[in-house]
């Protein structure tokens, strides 16, 4: 056995002590024998020195060998104990073995002393092996990994409790089985091939490979096997040992990462990731859409700052906003005029955001690039269209209204001087209708403008104001709301005026109108016959009307006002079968109580 060993020999006969020490030193390598004639003195020495083995006589004056052994065990000293006595009998041998001593020998000549030395050597090696195994077992159990030992015949000789829990079998069910008990044929073959490389002269000491463990119940469990051969000398292969580690979570994380990576690669917008810890915050990732959008390949983009997309007409204000956001470690979004590799311009909506670690430190920046060239073109076209609309409104206001007013005045004078007023009355009615069309056209143009700064408005108050300005005859109004809404009060009043006027025009002067709350808006409902199916699909189109003599601009103006606020308006059927107009998407609130 390798390593020095310390033996404590207790015997009341000094001559026996001397002879035994001589034989132990001759038979064993690196042995140190401490000889003591009194068990009490031996117990004291055991408190001072860690001995590897105790050899004790049986028949001693102070206490016999078995009493000495009992005291050792009471003090939790579990070192090997060999009883070596001249007073041999079957009774003493039986008592000794039942008490748990490591060995029992009768005193004798040289052959018996050699046997004693061999037993001491063997007992110490077994004890040390058990201690090492216990320490390793403690470590293995603390780690919680499933561990197995397969002997040279290919059968399980040991599995720990985590291994049993992993498979769903009891340890007793696994011991004696072959690995095919918990693996398929392919996995068994791979393990044998891996073991073959370990046993080869130039192979690795340990093999790491994936394996699916088939449990008693449920789906196969993906694991990683760390396998090695048990220590052996020459050709006496003793088996293999392995530690399993479940990788289901790791596989899920890997698959999730692969999914996210594919999502980034295939996203319909350009995506970049930059590394601020490197000089000039270069890009370390670009996706396919970025390559397609800019014309620059990955090898041309990775490692450089994304400012290489800028050009002579890129606005400095937008670039400065990006720099300030990065310095402040805050997200932002800007619109930039960028340049492709071939020099062509494109409008790029760039949104950036910091990526932080668990400590809140910014480790990377993610950027999203969206080609909005088509949107900017449509925006410019819309601006041109609005300009034309403004010009049209000016023409209507000035070039049509002035001659219209002149015509109304001349007809009125002619009517006063003529006896035939019927024809002139019809002419005045036509001119009045033309003036109404002009006014509604101007209103429609104006109401299409977006509401920029809404304010809290008392909905019931606006409804009441609108009711007072409309010629409602004997119509009846019921208001069932106490909300405030964020709106332009003048344009909201115009919306209600048109809805109320529409109800009176279509139902009659005795119509009943109800205004009430919706979860995200309000409704205006009448008790008339409802909406004519013939005009239902085009109800909000300018010029459409279900009433004779109506301009058909009222509901178009309602829609324009709603759209300008970011709301929606829909025509439907009321509780009593009448027309119901629902305005939704409104930011509403109930006034706080005083």
N, C-alpha and C positions, 0 to 999 in steps of 0.2 A: 504494500500500500504506500502511495506517495504521501509525503508530508510527515512532519515530526508528530509523535504521539507521546502523551504523558499518562503513566499508569500508576495508580495508588494501590500498594499491596499491604494488607492488614493481616498480621499473624503474630501470636504471642511467642513464637519460637524464632529467635534471631537467625538460627542456622538455616531454617526453611526460607526465611526472607532473603538471605544471601544467595542461596542456591537458585532460587526462582529468578532473582534479579539477573544472575549470570546467564541463565538460559534465555530469558526474554531479550537481553541485549544481544545474545548471539543469534537468535532466530529472527529477530525483527530489526528492520532498518530504522535509524533515527528515533529510538525509543529512549525515554527517560523514566526510570522507575523510582518512586518514592516509597520507602519501606517504613511502616509504622507498626508498633507492637500493641497498641491500645486503640480500641474502636472510638473512644471519646476523643483521643488525639486526632484520629483519622477524620472525624466529623469536623473538628476545628480546622484541619488543613483543607477540607473540602469547601469551607467558607472563604478561604483565602485564595485558592488556586482552582482553575477550571481543568479538571482531569478528563481524559478521554475514556477511561475504563477503571473500574474498581475490582480487584481480586481480593477475596476475603476468605479466611479460615472460618470454620463453623464453630468449633468448641473453644471459646475464649472466656476468661474469668469474668470480665465486666459485663459483657452481653454476648450472646452467640451471634453467628453470622446472619441468621434470618431476622433477628431483632435489629441488628445493624442495618439490614436492607430495608426493613419497615420504616426506620427513622429517616433513611434517605428519601424514600418515597413520600413520607409525610412532609418533608421539606421541599417536595417537588423537584427533586434531583432525579432526572430520568436517564442518567448515563448508564452504559452497559455495566452489568454486575455479574461477575462469575464467582460462584462458590467453589473453593478449592480446599477440600477437607480430608483429614486423615481418618475421621470417624465416619466412614461410609456405611450407609444402609439404605434399603429400599424406602423406608419410612422417611428418612431425611431427604432423599432425592425427590420423593413425591411431594413433600412439603415445599421444597425449594421451587420445583417447577410450577406447582400450583400458585405459589406466591408471585411468580412472574420473573424469576431471575433469568438472566440471559443464557447462562450455562452452568453445568454442574459437573465437577471432576473430583475423583478421589486422588489423593496424593500417591505418588509412585516414583518410579525411576525415570531415567532420561526420556524414554518414549512418551510417558505421560506428561512430562514437562514440555516436550515438543508439541503435543496435542493442545496443551494449555495455551502455548504461545500462538498457535494457529487460530484457536478459538478467540483469543483476545484480538488478534489482527482482524479476523472476520467480523467480530462484533462491532469493533470500532468503525470499519468500513460501512457496515450496514447502517449504523447509527448516523454516520455523517451523510450517507446517501439519503436517509429519511429526512434529516434536517434540511438538506438542500432541496429535496422534493417538496417539503412542507413550505419552505420559503417561496419556491417557484409557484407552488399551488396557490399560495396566498396572493401572489402578484397576479396570477392568471385569473383567479376568482375576482380580485379587485377590478381588473380590467373589464371583466364581464363578457369576454369573447368566448364563443364556442370553441372547444379544444377536443381533438380526437387523437387516438393512437391506434394504428393498424399494425398488426404483427406481420412476421415474414410470410405467413400463410394467406395473408389478405383478409383477415377478420378483425373486426373492432375488438380491441382489448381494453380500451378506456375511452370514455366520453364524460365531459363534465356536465353540470346541471344546465348551464346556458345552451350547450349543444342539444340536450334533450328538449329544452323549451323551444328551441328553434325548429326542431323536427316534429314536435308534438308527440313523440314516443317517450316512454319511460326508459331510463338508462338500461334497465334489465332487458328490455325488448331489443335494444341496439347491440349490446355486447354479444359477440359470437356471430353477428351477421356480417356479410360482406358489404362493401360500399354500394353495390347495386341495390341494396335495400332502400337507399335514399337518393339514388342518382339514376339517370337513364344510361343506356349503353354507351352513348357517345361521350358522356361526362366521365364514366369509369375508364374508358380507353384513353382519354386525354390525361387523366391523373396518372395512369400507368406509364404513359409516354413521358410525362414530366418527371416522374420518379426515376425513369431510366436515364435521363440526362443528369440527374443529381448523382446517381451511382456511377456514372462514367468518369474516367480519369480526369478529363478536362472540363467537366460540367460544373454548373453553379452549385453552391451549397444549399440555396433556397430557390424555390420556384413560386412565382406569383401568377395566378390565372383565375379567370372567371368560371364560376360553376353555378348551376341552378340546383338547389336542394329541393327534393320532392318531399313535402311534409306528409304527415299522416292524413291531414285534411287540408283542403284549400289548394290554391295555385302554387306552382314552383316559386321558390324564394331566391332571387338573384343574390349571389354571394361572391366574395373574393377569397380564394384559398391561398394561404401562405404555408407551403409544405416543405419539410426537410426530412432527411433520414435520421433514424435514431443512431447514436454513436455505436460504432462496431469496429472490430479489428479483423484484418484479413478478409476472408470470404464469408464470414459469419454475419450476414445481414439480419438485423433484428426487427426491422419494420420501419414505419414512418410516423411522423407526428405532424399535425397540421392545426392551424388556427384559422377559423372562418370569420369573415366580417361581412355583415349584410350590407348590400349596396343599393337596396331598393330606393332609399331616399336620394342617394347619390345619382342613381340612374334617372329618377324623376327630375332632379335638379338639372342634370345634363340635358335631358330631353326638353325641359322648360327653357334652358338656355339656348338650345338649338332652335326651338320654336321662336323665341324672341329674336334670335339672330336672323332667321329666315324672314320674320316680320319686318325687321329693319331693312334687310337686303331688298325685299320685294315691296316695300311701302310705296304708295303712289306719290309721295313727296320726297324731296331730297333730304337726306339725313347725314349729318357729320358729327363726329366726336373729336374734341380737341383736348390737348394735355397742357394745362397751364404750368406744370412743373418743368416743362421743357422750354428752351429758349424760344421766344416769339409765339408761344401758345400754338403749335402746329396741329394740323389735323392728323389724327391717328386712325380714323375710320371714315369712309364715305360709302354710301350705298349705291345700288345700280341706278336709281333715279337721278342721283346727283351727277353721275357720269353721263347719263343720257341728256340731262338738262343743260350741262355746261360744256359737254364735248371733251372734257379733260378726263383721261384715264386714271385709274387708281394710283398707278405708279407715278403719275405726274402730280397728284393731289396730296398723297400721304407725305407728311414731313414738312409741309409748307403752310403758312397762314392763309386763311380764306380770303384775305384782302386782294389776292391776285385776280379775283373776278371784277374788281373795280376798274373804272376807266375815266376818261376825261370829263364825262357829264354826270358822274355819280355825285349825288348831293352830299356835301360835307356834313350838313346837319344830321343826316341819318347815320352816317359813319360815326360821328361824335356821340350820338345817342347809344350806339353799340358799345363804344369804348367806355363810356360812363357806366353803363350797366355792368360790364365786366369788372371794372374797378370797384363798384359797389356790391358785387357778387349778388346781383338781382336779375331776374328774368326780364326780357323786354321783347318787343316786336316792332320792326321797321320795314319800310318799303324802299328798296334800293334799285337803281338802274345799274345792272351788271352787264358783263360782256362775256360771250362764249369764246371758246378757243378760236373759232373762225372770225372773231371780231364783231359778230352781230350782237345787237343789244337785246336785252330782255329784262322785264320788270320782275324783281325777286322779292317776295315777302319773306323776310328772314326773322325767325323767332328763336331766341336762345334762352337757355336755362342752365343753372349750375347743377352739378351732380356732387353730392356731399357724402362723406363717410359717416360712420357712427358718431364721431366726435364733432360733426358739423363742418369739417374742413372741406373746402372745394377741391375735389380731385380731378374733375373733368368738366367740360362744357358740352352740352348737346345742342345742335342747331338744326332747325327745320327750314328748308328752302322750298318755296312754292312759286312756280312760274305763274304770275298773274298778268302776263302781257295781254291776254285776251280780255281779262277783266278791265284792265286800264284802258284798252281800246274802247270797250263798251262804255266805260265811264266817260271818256272823252266824247264819244258819240252822243251820250245822254246829255252832257253839258251843251253840246252844239244844238241838240234838239230843244233843250230848255231855253237856250238863247232865242231860237226861232219862235218858241211858244211865247216868250216875253215880247218879242217883236210883234207877233200876231195880236197879243193882248193889247199892245199899244195902238195898233192899227184899228182894232175893234173899238177901243176906248175913244180914240180921237177921230179917225177918218170915217167911221160909221155912225158914231153917236151924234156928232155935230149935224150932218145932213139929216139924220133921223129926227132930231129935235126941230130942225127947220121944217121938215115935212109935217110933223105933228102940229106945229104952230100955224102953218098955212092952211091945213085942213080944218083946224079949229076955227080960223077966221072965216073960211069959206062956208063952214057949217052955220056960223052965226048969221051970215048974209044970205043964206039960201033958204028957200022954202022946202026943198027936197033934202031933208036931213038923214033919211034912212040910209042912202048910199054912202054919205059922208061918215055916218056912225060906223058903218062896216069898215070904211077905210081907217078910221081912228082905232078900231079894235085890232085891225091887222098891224098897225104901227105900234100899238101897245104891246102886242105879242112879240114883234120884232125887238122892242126894247127889252122885254123880259128875257128873250134868248140871249141878247148881248150881255145883260147883267149876269145871267147864269154862266155864260161862257167865261166871263172874267173871273167869276167866283171859282169855277172849276179849275182854271189855270192857277189861281192863287192857292187854293186848298191843297194842291198836289205837292206843295213844298213841305219838306220835313220839319217837324216840330223840334226845335233845338233845346229849349229850356222850359219844360213843363213845370207847373206849380200845383200845390194842393188846391182842389176845387170841390166845394160842397155840391154833390150831385143833385140833391133835391132842390137846392137853390137855383142851379142852372136850369133845371127842368121848369121850375116856376117862371123864371124870366123868359124862357123860350115860349111858354104857353101864352104869356101876356102879349107877345109881339106877333102872334099868328092869328089870322081871322078864323076862329074856330067855331063861330056860330053858337049853337046850343050843345056843342060836344062836351063830354065829361072826362075829367082827368083824375086818375088814381096814382099816387106816388108811394111806393113801398120800399124806400131805401133811406138809410142814414149814413151812407158812406161818403168818404172823400176819395177823389181820384186824382192822379197826377196828369194834368192836361193843360192845353192852351184854352183858357176859359171862353174866349170869343169864338174859336173854331168849334169847341164842344157845343156852345149855344147854337151855332149854325147847324150842327149835326141834328140836334133835337128839333129845331125849327123845320128842317126838311122832312124828318120822319113824321112829325105831327101834321104838317101840311099835306104830306102824302096820304096819311090816313083820312083826313077830311076830304081830300079830292077824290079818293077811291071809294069811301064808304058813305060819306054824306055828313051834313052838319050835326047830326045827332049821334055821331060815333062815340063810343066809350074807349078811352085809351088808358092803358096801364103801364107804368114804368116800375121795374123791380130789379132785384139783385140776382146775379149769377155768381158762381164760385170764383170766377176770374173776370167778372165784367158786369154787364147789365143787359136788360132787354126792354124793348118797346113793343107793345102788343095791342091790337084793336079787336073789336068784336064783329068785324065785317065778314064778308063771304070768303075771305082768304085770297091767295095768290092765283091768278089765272095761269094754268099750266102752259098756255101758249107763249107766255113771256117769262116763265120761271127761270129758264137757263140764261137769259140775257137781261135780267132785271136791273143789274147795276151798270149796264152799258149806257153811255150818253145818248140821249134822243129816244130811249125806250120808255114807253109809258102804257099803262093799261087804261088811261082815262082820256076821253076825247078833249082836245084843246090844251092838254098839258104839254109842257116843253120836254119832259122826260129827262131833265138834268138833275132833279132832286136826289134820287138814289145814287146817281153817279157821284154827286158831291159828297154824300154820306160815306161812300166807299173811299173816296180820296182823303177825306178828313181822318177816317179810321186808319188807313194805310200810312198817312203822314205821322200818326202817333205810334206806329208799330203795332196796331191792333188788327183784328180781323172782324168782318161783319158777314153774317149769314142770314138769309131769309128762310123761314120755316113756318110751321103751322102752330097757332096759339092754342091755349087750353080750350077756348070756346070755338075753335075752328077758324078764327080770323088770322090775319097776317101777323107774324111775329118776327122781329129783327133782333138778333143776338149779337152783341159786340163783346168780343173776348180778347184775352191777352193783356188786360189792363192791370196796372199796379194800383191796387185799392187798399184802403185802410179805414178802420172804424174810428171816428174821433174819440179821444180820451174823455172820460167823464170828468166833470168839473169838481 
